[in-house]
């Protein structure tokens, strides 16, 4: 069972989470402009997204290390699933930097959505604070919509 987050910590987390959206929005906009650095902006979006996806997995390592798990099996599963986002992010980067940037962004988007689904399950079983999960849903929805818009724009040969 998790401890509820203090109002102050939720305020800080919300402010930082919203600030963390800015690179997504800036890179997405730059990746859809007709200019010489369009591909660089696209790869910057992919790289930042990979960093964030890795961070989302690391959160679960933090929970295992700081909060008593209901069982050793649950803790082990959480560590494994907490590592998966980093591996997905790594695959997305490999794809992006070896000539398949759209595939890399699609993998990143899938990893982000899978992480939210897993966290929904954990929240239902009281393994994540509800306030944290609600914030994650808002932030992840905005990021997912941004990444999807960039992918759609790329496939249509247009900007967002």
Kinemage of the C-alpha trace (Angstrom):
@kinemage 1
@onewidth
@group {chain A} dominant
@subgroup {mainchain}
@vectorlist {calphas} color= white
{ca unk a 1} P 0.000 0.000 0.000
{ca unk a 2} L 1.326 3.459 -0.818
{ca unk a 3} L 1.389 6.627 1.223
{ca unk a 4} L -0.692 9.536 -0.110
{ca unk a 5} L 1.391 12.397 -1.465
{ca unk a 6} L 1.352 15.638 0.473
{ca unk a 7} L -0.375 18.607 -1.164
{ca unk a 8} L 2.964 20.408 -1.412
{ca unk a 9} L 4.646 17.474 -3.119
{ca unk a 10} L 1.725 17.105 -5.537
{ca unk a 11} L 1.951 20.804 -6.353
{ca unk a 12} L 5.673 20.491 -7.065
{ca unk a 13} L 5.152 17.288 -9.067
{ca unk a 14} L 2.408 18.924 -11.115
{ca unk a 15} L 4.503 22.007 -11.855
{ca unk a 16} L 7.508 19.893 -12.856
{ca unk a 17} L 5.348 17.554 -14.914
{ca unk a 18} L 3.807 20.449 -16.814
{ca unk a 19} L 7.249 21.997 -17.359
{ca unk a 20} L 8.371 18.626 -18.693
{ca unk a 21} L 5.783 18.918 -21.460
{ca unk a 22} L 7.511 21.972 -22.929
{ca unk a 23} L 10.309 20.044 -24.707
{ca unk a 24} L 7.705 17.709 -26.213
{ca unk a 25} L 5.693 20.626 -27.559
{ca unk a 26} L 8.742 22.585 -28.753
{ca unk a 27} L 10.338 19.612 -30.515
{ca unk a 28} L 7.028 18.546 -32.050
{ca unk a 29} L 6.458 22.027 -33.433
{ca unk a 30} L 10.017 22.264 -34.754
{ca unk a 31} L 9.772 18.783 -36.294
{ca unk a 32} L 6.797 19.939 -38.337
{ca unk a 33} L 8.238 23.160 -39.677
{ca unk a 34} L 9.670 23.318 -43.169
{ca unk a 35} L 13.254 24.148 -42.275
{ca unk a 36} L 16.759 22.674 -42.442
{ca unk a 37} L 16.678 21.235 -38.918
{ca unk a 38} L 13.378 19.387 -39.146
{ca unk a 39} L 14.950 15.917 -38.787
{ca unk a 40} L 17.148 17.090 -35.931
{ca unk a 41} L 14.048 18.337 -34.110
{ca unk a 42} L 12.317 15.014 -34.774
{ca unk a 43} L 15.263 13.083 -33.324
{ca unk a 44} L 15.378 15.477 -30.364
{ca unk a 45} L 11.696 14.671 -29.725
{ca unk a 46} L 12.492 10.969 -29.897
{ca unk a 47} L 15.498 11.317 -27.567
{ca unk a 48} L 13.596 13.381 -24.995
{ca unk a 49} L 10.693 10.950 -25.103
{ca unk a 50} L 13.096 8.056 -24.539
{ca unk a 51} L 14.539 9.827 -21.487
{ca unk a 52} L 11.068 10.390 -20.069
{ca unk a 53} L 9.957 6.813 -20.722
{ca unk a 54} L 13.054 5.559 -18.897
{ca unk a 55} L 12.257 7.885 -16.020
{ca unk a 56} L 8.741 6.468 -15.785
{ca unk a 57} L 10.155 2.999 -15.293
{ca unk a 58} L 12.634 4.222 -12.694
{ca unk a 59} L 9.747 5.528 -10.593
{ca unk a 60} L 8.806 1.928 -9.879
{ca unk a 61} L 12.285 1.042 -8.712
{ca unk a 62} L 11.918 3.926 -6.277
{ca unk a 63} L 8.655 2.526 -4.959
{ca unk a 64} L 10.160 -0.926 -4.466
{ca unk a 65} L 13.137 0.537 -2.650
{ca unk a 66} L 11.095 2.837 -0.403
{ca unk a 67} L 7.706 1.167 0.175
{ca unk a 68} L 7.126 -2.339 1.479
{ca unk a 69} L 5.755 -4.529 -1.299
{ca unk a 70} L 2.852 -6.881 -0.556
{ca unk a 71} L 5.145 -9.798 -1.468
{ca unk a 72} L 8.614 -10.582 -2.795
{ca unk a 73} L 7.019 -11.733 -6.048
{ca unk a 74} L 5.203 -8.406 -6.428
{ca unk a 75} L 8.418 -6.492 -5.763
{ca unk a 76} L 10.341 -8.584 -8.307
{ca unk a 77} L 7.623 -8.147 -10.925
{ca unk a 78} L 7.625 -4.421 -10.316
{ca unk a 79} L 11.402 -4.254 -10.780
{ca unk a 80} L 11.156 -6.174 -14.050
{ca unk a 81} L 8.295 -4.024 -15.332
{ca unk a 82} L 10.154 -0.943 -14.120
{ca unk a 83} L 13.081 -1.907 -16.362
{ca unk a 84} L 10.958 -2.539 -19.461
{ca unk a 85} L 10.386 1.169 -20.303
{ca unk a 86} L 14.157 1.735 -20.519
{ca unk a 87} L 14.526 -1.172 -22.919
{ca unk a 88} L 11.609 0.059 -25.023
{ca unk a 89} L 13.146 3.546 -25.066
{ca unk a 90} L 16.485 2.088 -26.134
{ca unk a 91} L 14.811 0.203 -29.009
{ca unk a 92} L 13.033 3.406 -30.059
{ca unk a 93} L 16.358 5.259 -30.151
{ca unk a 94} L 18.043 2.503 -32.148
{ca unk a 95} L 15.245 2.629 -34.697
{ca unk a 96} L 15.319 6.404 -34.804
{ca unk a 97} L 19.050 6.717 -35.291
{ca unk a 98} L 19.395 3.884 -37.832
{ca unk a 99} L 17.043 5.238 -40.441
{ca unk a 100} L 13.618 4.389 -39.035
{ca unk a 101} L 12.672 7.463 -36.997
{ca unk a 102} L 8.909 7.101 -37.453
{ca unk a 103} L 9.072 3.490 -36.279
{ca unk a 104} L 11.105 4.658 -33.296
{ca unk a 105} L 8.479 7.233 -32.395
{ca unk a 106} L 5.715 4.634 -32.778
{ca unk a 107} L 7.586 2.271 -30.417
{ca unk a 108} L 8.016 5.132 -27.957
{ca unk a 109} L 4.299 5.920 -28.109
{ca unk a 110} L 3.404 2.257 -27.562
{ca unk a 111} L 5.762 2.091 -24.579
{ca unk a 112} L 4.219 5.184 -23.047
{ca unk a 113} L 0.690 3.802 -23.428
{ca unk a 114} L 1.700 0.384 -22.063
{ca unk a 115} L 3.233 2.066 -19.020
{ca unk a 116} L -0.025 3.905 -18.318
{ca unk a 117} L -2.007 0.657 -18.589
{ca unk a 118} L 0.325 -1.127 -16.175
{ca unk a 119} L 0.157 1.792 -13.759
{ca unk a 120} L -3.650 1.741 -13.932
{ca unk a 121} L -3.553 -1.868 -12.768
{ca unk a 122} L -1.122 -1.036 -9.973
{ca unk a 123} L -3.239 1.925 -8.877
{ca unk a 124} L -6.313 -0.314 -8.631
{ca unk a 125} L -4.301 -2.599 -6.336
{ca unk a 126} L -3.141 0.360 -4.210
{ca unk a 127} L 0.481 0.045 -5.372
{ca unk a 128} L 0.576 3.639 -6.650
{ca unk a 129} L -0.832 6.790 -5.104
{ca unk a 130} L -4.032 7.833 -6.868
{ca unk a 131} L -2.894 11.468 -7.110
{ca unk a 132} L 0.312 10.370 -8.879
{ca unk a 133} L -1.627 8.228 -11.329
{ca unk a 134} L -4.111 10.993 -12.117
{ca unk a 135} L -1.226 13.349 -12.882
{ca unk a 136} L 0.417 10.676 -15.031
{ca unk a 137} L -2.781 10.166 -17.022
{ca unk a 138} L -3.035 13.879 -17.808
{ca unk a 139} L 0.634 14.225 -18.726
{ca unk a 140} L 0.748 10.963 -20.690
{ca unk a 141} L -2.394 11.858 -22.609
{ca unk a 142} L -0.892 15.177 -23.689
{ca unk a 143} L 2.384 13.510 -24.657
{ca unk a 144} L 0.615 10.686 -26.509
{ca unk a 145} L -1.506 13.153 -28.468
{ca unk a 146} L 1.613 15.160 -29.328
{ca unk a 147} L 3.551 12.104 -30.500
{ca unk a 148} L 0.557 10.802 -32.454
{ca unk a 149} L 0.091 14.176 -34.156
{ca unk a 150} L 3.731 14.207 -35.211
{ca unk a 151} L 3.478 10.650 -36.544
{ca unk a 152} L 0.285 11.387 -38.442
{ca unk a 153} L 1.763 14.568 -39.851
{ca unk a 154} L 4.861 12.669 -40.908
{ca unk a 155} L 2.875 9.926 -42.648
{ca unk a 156} L 0.739 12.500 -44.440
{ca unk a 157} L 3.822 14.457 -45.403
{ca unk a 158} L 2.521 17.495 -43.563
{ca unk a 159} L 3.089 19.254 -40.297
{ca unk a 160} L 0.691 19.161 -37.399
